[in-house]
Amino acid sequence: MALITAPIGQSIARNAIGLALFAVITAGTIALTHAITKNRIADQVRKAEASALLEIIPADLHDNDLLSDTVDVGPAEDLGLKSAAVAHLAREDGDITGIILPAVAPNGYSGPIRLLVGINSRGEVLGVRVTQHKETPGLGDKVELKKSNWVYSFDGKSLKNVQDGQWAVAKDGGEFDQFTGATITPRAVVRAVHGALVYFDEHRRKLLDTPASTQPVEDH
Ligand SMILES: Cc1cc2nc3c(=O)[nH]c(=O)nc-3n(C[C@H](O)[C@H](O)[C@H](O)COP(=O)(O)O)c2cc1C
């Protein structure tokens, strides 16, 4: 067996240190990029949710600060929420006129779909907005208002005016259209909106009795 001479040994040690340094710097850069990207995505989701809240219940339908008047709702199976989350409350003269529930459809084509479901005090849908999804462009992404008006088909619907079995896409015998070549995404969203209405119905009293957590807003 040949002996490793001193200069060769030093060269191997230098290369090993160089490689180790390279690995540490690369891993650090990846970790940093991941952390920055994650924060940016979370920030974008928050912004999308804030503007969706005001689309669902416009300023002229409430006199409180919708963004900060909240009630805890998660975790909740009917909402698809595995952890803590808040719903936003709309008030007029102190009375709750509507609530915007967060919901997650766990069974989208490409993973969970996050939604906001606005419901008035009579249990009717005020509006639905998808705030985050990974569905396929041109197929499942029609649940986004930017791509199609499909989410408007929930407006005014309630557990009273749409019977239980009708909370499904037309292909499954229900009331809501699927998309051409894409049934899985709309099916998941219909289920999630129905779940939100069931949650509201079961927790109605507690939700509508939530004391105001903010002062009324004078001007909008
Ligand atoms: C590449 C690819 C992407 C797809 N993306 C979606 C999608 O985002 N949403 C969806 O509902 N279906 C999508 N589909 C179609 C589904 O696989 C399925 O055929 C369709 O939703 C009909 O479902 P059904 O047989 O349960 O009615 C995609 C199919 C392919 C091949």
The ligand as an ORCA input file, in Angstrom:
! r2SCAN-3c Opt
* xyz 0 1
  C     -52.395     17.671    -16.900
  C     -53.795     17.655    -16.356
  C     -54.217     18.641    -15.502
  C     -55.517     18.638    -14.980
  N     -55.911     19.629    -14.136
  C     -57.145     19.595    -13.612
  C     -57.558     20.588    -12.683
  O     -56.846     21.535    -12.322
  N     -58.813     20.483    -12.182
  C     -59.676     19.473    -12.522
  O     -60.785     19.446    -12.016
  N     -59.304     18.545    -13.403
  C     -58.069     18.582    -13.959
  N     -57.704     17.619    -14.862
  C     -58.715     16.641    -15.321
  C     -58.979     15.552    -14.302
  O     -57.963     14.602    -14.350
  C     -60.330     14.862    -14.552
  O     -60.256     14.178    -15.766
  C     -61.470     15.827    -14.652
  O     -61.498     16.673    -13.553
  C     -62.816     15.073    -14.733
  O     -63.049     14.441    -13.491
  P     -64.208     13.364    -13.261
  O     -63.841     12.206    -14.115
  O     -64.169     13.065    -11.792
  O     -65.469     14.009    -13.683
  C     -56.408     17.611    -15.364
  C     -55.978     16.603    -16.229
  C     -54.687     16.613    -16.722
  C     -54.253     15.513    -17.653
*
